[in-house]
Amino acid sequence: MYKKIAAISVGLLLLTGCAGGPGGPGHRAFESQLAESTLAPVLMGQGFVVRSAEHKKVLEDQWVQLVELLKQEPGFVSAQLNQGEGSSPLRLSLIEWETAEGLKNALAQEAVAAHLSSMRSPRFHHLFKPGADRFQH
């Protein structure tokens, strides 16, 4: 299920410019999405561009540490870090929460906020409805 969501999400993000596609890299809707969201459940997507083997290792280590912190918070469901196919430098993090409120509370925790600020910034950061309104053929 998440593979379809990931593929569609990355394609849409590239088309709309959220991941540096034709519309440009200036996507900043996450904060407003989080403030306004009443979704239950909610899927937080983050996209990263990995430029070297060293950066890949750092990103993976930081991501695992982040997930360990998030797992301690109420409402955490699951997390996965997806690698782009072939030689793609893209990585897609998908972290599911029972509710947007749970995600908001987790991101407000001092340890989580500190860890996030130490991580390399994602290319995009966005909220999604897991499995909702999927395109089907």
C-alpha positions as YAML, in Angstrom:
chain: A
units: angstrom
residues:
- id: 1
  name: MET
  ca: [0.00, 0.00, 0.00]
- id: 2
  name: TYR
  ca: [2.72, 2.49, 0.96]
- id: 3
  name: LYS
  ca: [4.67, 1.78, -2.23]
- id: 4
  name: LYS
  ca: [1.75, 3.11, -4.29]
- id: 5
  name: ILE
  ca: [1.37, 6.14, -2.02]
- id: 6
  name: ALA
  ca: [5.11, 6.82, -2.20]
- id: 7
  name: ALA
  ca: [5.21, 6.58, -5.99]
- id: 8
  name: ILE
  ca: [2.19, 8.84, -6.44]
- id: 9
  name: SER
  ca: [3.42, 11.30, -3.81]
- id: 10
  name: VAL
  ca: [6.87, 11.68, -5.31]
- id: 11
  name: GLY
  ca: [5.39, 12.12, -8.79]
- id: 12
  name: LEU
  ca: [2.96, 14.77, -7.59]
- id: 13
  name: LEU
  ca: [5.64, 16.53, -5.61]
- id: 14
  name: LEU
  ca: [7.93, 16.71, -8.62]
- id: 15
  name: LEU
  ca: [5.12, 18.04, -10.81]
- id: 16
  name: THR
  ca: [4.08, 20.69, -8.31]
- id: 17
  name: GLY
  ca: [7.60, 21.77, -7.52]
- id: 18
  name: CYS
  ca: [7.58, 20.55, -3.93]
- id: 19
  name: ALA
  ca: [10.65, 18.41, -4.55]
- id: 20
  name: GLY
  ca: [12.51, 20.78, -6.80]
- id: 21
  name: GLY
  ca: [10.54, 20.03, -9.95]
- id: 22
  name: PRO
  ca: [9.22, 22.59, -12.45]
- id: 23
  name: GLY
  ca: [7.49, 24.69, -9.79]
- id: 24
  name: GLY
  ca: [10.67, 25.24, -7.75]
- id: 25
  name: PRO
  ca: [11.83, 24.05, -4.33]
- id: 26
  name: GLY
  ca: [10.04, 26.64, -2.15]
- id: 27
  name: HIS
  ca: [7.38, 24.32, -0.68]
- id: 28
  name: ARG
  ca: [6.52, 25.36, 2.89]
- id: 29
  name: ALA
  ca: [2.96, 24.12, 3.53]
- id: 30
  name: PHE
  ca: [3.80, 21.60, 6.28]
- id: 31
  name: GLU
  ca: [3.46, 24.00, 9.23]
- id: 32
  name: SER
  ca: [0.07, 25.26, 8.08]
- id: 33
  name: GLN
  ca: [-1.08, 21.69, 7.30]
- id: 34
  name: LEU
  ca: [-0.09, 20.58, 10.78]
- id: 35
  name: ALA
  ca: [-1.77, 23.57, 12.44]
- id: 36
  name: GLU
  ca: [-5.04, 23.01, 10.54]
- id: 37
  name: SER
  ca: [-5.12, 19.22, 10.31]
- id: 38
  name: THR
  ca: [-7.89, 17.15, 11.83]
- id: 39
  name: LEU
  ca: [-6.79, 14.01, 10.02]
- id: 40
  name: ALA
  ca: [-6.92, 10.64, 11.68]
- id: 41
  name: PRO
  ca: [-4.71, 8.89, 10.74]
- id: 42
  name: VAL
  ca: [-2.06, 11.09, 9.15]
- id: 43
  name: LEU
  ca: [1.06, 10.27, 7.14]
- id: 44
  name: MET
  ca: [4.05, 12.61, 7.40]
- id: 45
  name: GLY
  ca: [6.19, 12.49, 4.26]
- id: 46
  name: GLN
  ca: [9.71, 13.87, 4.01]
- id: 47
  name: GLY
  ca: [11.92, 13.79, 0.94]
- id: 48
  name: PHE
  ca: [15.70, 13.90, 1.02]
- id: 49
  name: VAL
  ca: [18.34, 14.09, -1.70]
- id: 50
  name: VAL
  ca: [21.42, 11.98, -0.90]
- id: 51
  name: ARG
  ca: [24.55, 13.21, -2.67]
- id: 52
  name: SER
  ca: [27.19, 10.80, -1.33]
- id: 53
  name: ALA
  ca: [27.68, 7.50, 0.49]
- id: 54
  name: GLU
  ca: [28.70, 9.46, 3.59]
- id: 55
  name: HIS
  ca: [25.54, 11.58, 3.47]
- id: 56
  name: LYS
  ca: [23.45, 8.41, 3.00]
- id: 57
  name: LYS
  ca: [24.95, 6.88, 6.15]
- id: 58
  name: VAL
  ca: [24.44, 10.08, 8.17]
- id: 59
  name: LEU
  ca: [20.83, 10.42, 6.99]
- id: 60
  name: GLU
  ca: [20.01, 6.79, 7.75]
- id: 61
  name: ASP
  ca: [21.58, 6.99, 11.22]
- id: 62
  name: GLN
  ca: [19.78, 10.25, 12.05]
- id: 63
  name: TRP
  ca: [16.50, 8.88, 10.72]
- id: 64
  name: VAL
  ca: [16.75, 5.73, 12.87]
- id: 65
  name: GLN
  ca: [17.48, 7.88, 15.93]
- id: 66
  name: LEU
  ca: [14.48, 10.08, 15.12]
- id: 67
  name: VAL
  ca: [12.18, 7.08, 14.76]
- id: 68
  name: GLU
  ca: [13.37, 5.69, 18.09]
- id: 69
  name: LEU
  ca: [12.36, 8.98, 19.73]
- id: 70
  name: LEU
  ca: [9.02, 9.06, 17.91]
- id: 71
  name: LYS
  ca: [8.19, 5.46, 18.87]
- id: 72
  name: GLN
  ca: [8.08, 6.60, 22.50]
- id: 73
  name: GLU
  ca: [5.29, 9.07, 21.73]
- id: 74
  name: PRO
  ca: [1.58, 8.18, 21.92]
- id: 75
  name: GLY
  ca: [-0.05, 7.65, 18.53]
- id: 76
  name: PHE
  ca: [3.02, 6.48, 16.59]
- id: 77
  name: VAL
  ca: [2.02, 3.75, 14.11]
- id: 78
  name: SER
  ca: [4.90, 3.01, 11.74]
- id: 79
  name: ALA
  ca: [7.84, 4.45, 9.84]
- id: 80
  name: GLN
  ca: [9.76, 3.58, 6.71]
- id: 81
  name: LEU
  ca: [12.59, 5.16, 4.75]
- id: 82
  name: ASN
  ca: [12.29, 4.38, 1.05]
- id: 83
  name: GLN
  ca: [15.14, 4.55, -1.43]
- id: 84
  name: GLY
  ca: [14.66, 5.78, -4.97]
- id: 85
  name: GLU
  ca: [14.88, 3.07, -7.61]
- id: 86
  name: GLY
  ca: [18.19, 2.42, -9.36]
- id: 87
  name: SER
  ca: [20.77, 5.16, -8.91]
- id: 88
  name: SER
  ca: [18.20, 7.72, -7.72]
- id: 89
  name: PRO
  ca: [19.54, 10.00, -4.96]
- id: 90
  name: LEU
  ca: [16.04, 10.43, -3.47]
- id: 91
  name: ARG
  ca: [14.89, 9.03, -0.13]
- id: 92
  name: LEU
  ca: [11.27, 9.19, 1.04]
- id: 93
  name: SER
  ca: [10.46, 8.96, 4.74]
- id: 94
  name: LEU
  ca: [6.86, 8.00, 5.57]
- id: 95
  name: ILE
  ca: [5.81, 8.13, 9.22]
- id: 96
  name: GLU
  ca: [2.22, 7.28, 10.15]
- id: 97
  name: TRP
  ca: [0.37, 8.56, 13.22]
- id: 98
  name: GLU
  ca: [-3.01, 7.66, 14.63]
- id: 99
  name: THR
  ca: [-3.94, 11.36, 14.63]
- id: 100
  name: ALA
  ca: [-2.50, 14.70, 13.59]
- id: 101
  name: GLU
  ca: [-2.73, 15.74, 17.24]
- id: 102
  name: GLY
  ca: [-0.38, 12.90, 18.21]
- id: 103
  name: LEU
  ca: [2.10, 14.04, 15.57]
- id: 104
  name: LYS
  ca: [1.85, 17.67, 16.76]
- id: 105
  name: ASN
  ca: [2.51, 16.59, 20.35]
- id: 106
  name: ALA
  ca: [5.46, 14.42, 19.34]
- id: 107
  name: LEU
  ca: [7.06, 17.23, 17.30]
- id: 108
  name: ALA
  ca: [6.66, 19.56, 20.29]
- id: 109
  name: GLN
  ca: [8.72, 17.30, 22.56]
- id: 110
  name: GLU
  ca: [12.09, 18.85, 23.39]
- id: 111
  name: ALA
  ca: [14.16, 15.77, 22.47]
- id: 112
  name: VAL
  ca: [12.36, 15.34, 19.12]
- id: 113
  name: ALA
  ca: [12.63, 19.04, 18.25]
- id: 114
  name: ALA
  ca: [16.33, 19.08, 19.13]
- id: 115
  name: HIS
  ca: [17.00, 15.99, 17.03]
- id: 116
  name: LEU
  ca: [15.07, 17.37, 14.06]
- id: 117
  name: SER
  ca: [17.00, 20.63, 14.18]
- id: 118
  name: SER
  ca: [20.28, 18.70, 14.08]
- id: 119
  name: MET
  ca: [19.21, 16.73, 10.98]
- id: 120
  name: ARG
  ca: [19.82, 17.81, 7.43]
- id: 121
  name: SER
  ca: [16.71, 19.60, 6.21]
- id: 122
  name: PRO
  ca: [14.37, 17.57, 4.02]
- id: 123
  name: ARG
  ca: [13.77, 18.73, 0.46]
- id: 124
  name: PHE
  ca: [10.07, 18.61, 1.22]
- id: 125
  name: HIS
  ca: [7.90, 17.97, 4.26]
- id: 126
  name: HIS
  ca: [4.19, 17.29, 3.81]
- id: 127
  name: LEU
  ca: [1.13, 15.66, 5.41]
- id: 128
  name: PHE
  ca: [-0.97, 13.08, 3.60]
- id: 129
  name: LYS
  ca: [-4.11, 11.05, 4.23]
- id: 130
  name: PRO
  ca: [-2.93, 7.42, 4.17]
- id: 131
  name: GLY
  ca: [-4.71, 5.52, 1.43]
- id: 132
  name: ALA
  ca: [-7.33, 8.22, 0.90]
- id: 133
  name: ASP
  ca: [-8.36, 9.40, -2.56]
- id: 134
  name: ARG
  ca: [-5.84, 7.14, -4.29]
- id: 135
  name: PHE
  ca: [-5.82, 6.96, -8.04]
- id: 136
  name: GLN
  ca: [-6.80, 3.52, -9.19]
- id: 137
  name: HIS
  ca: [-6.64, 1.98, -12.63]
...
